[in-house]
Amino acid sequence: MSIDQQKVKLFSLRANRPLAEEISKASNIPLSEVEVLQFADGEITTNVEVSVRGHHVFIVQPTSAPANDSVMEVLILTDAMKRASCASISVIMPYYGYSRQDRKARSRQPITAKLVANLYQAAGVNRIVCMDLHAAQIQGFFDIPIDNFPAAPSLANYFRKKKLKDIVVVSPDHGGVTRARIFARSLDAPLAIIDKRRPAPNKSEVMHIIGDVAGKTVILIDDIIDTGGTLMAAADALIKEGAVQVYAAATHGVFSHDATKNLQNSVISEIVVTNTIPLPESKQQPKIKQLNIGPLLGEALLHILNDEPISDIFNRIEDKQ
């Protein structure tokens, strides 16, 4: 397909085909087929029947579970596209796997977010498009353009339409304060912070709540919901402190193991995430709501092709609120 005399191809790997279809619909660029094959020993290869010579190639692939397969699929298809003489390769990776390993928390630990950044660049990726990186500093791990889009305007718009009263936005930890402050500002709501400690991976303990939540409707805001343990511990503590109702919002619903079942049985009234990661039918619960960010990413794709500012898309969402 050609847009403004530029030849373009859009591909989806296996991690989130439904999101790729939404991006295709929004950008009016049809999905070209790519076959992903896995050998008996686990090795992956790809097969593309259409020519990409001279094309600007876009690959849709959040590197979510199974994270290692998702990363390898990106690397392998990128290598195939590069060897097929495409003009450029952009990966629409709304969820950046390994982003939580962004620093050395203790001696002899890897910085895997930097490692995979090196791998993408070595393979030949020319641009990465993400949403709400776990740490904004990850952008500095790249020597190629990387766009880090915020989901906050879409999430805030959803809660604004609910017309909730006496809202307090709560950050579940110190690291998410900047994100929570932006979200609170968009809702014109005060901010509270939970002081917690993490004795082990995927485990957290609430120590203190900084701010007044008594008699308030609380919205917990985070970037990732994985096991849900942090949110549930935070919600229990907030209810004990007098919160009337607790909602949760996050960009990425990882939902490992029995997370959605546990969240359904928690004191949280509703959990709102985007569809950066697919939510299989087996994990769907009445309390969990997914917002479609495919149209935003599709519009962003067109802005990239036309050399137009991408921030305008998200500013428009905020202007409508």
Secondary structure, DSSP 8 states (H G I E B T S, - for coil): -EETTEEEEEEE-SS-HHHHHHHHHHHT--EE--EEEE-TTS-EEEE--S--TT-EEEEE----SSHHHHHHHHHHHHHHHHHTT-SEEEEE-SS-TTTT--S-SSTT---HHHHHHHHHHHHT--EEEEES-SSGGGGGG-SS-EEEE-SHHHHHHHHHHHT-SSEEEEESSGGGHHHHHHHHHHHT--EEEEEEEEEETTEEEEEEEES--TT-EEEEEEEEESSSHHHHHHHHHHHHTT-SEEEEEEEEE---TTHHHHHHTSS-SEEEEETTS---GGG--TTEEEE--HHHHHHHHHHHHTT--SHHHHHHHHHH-
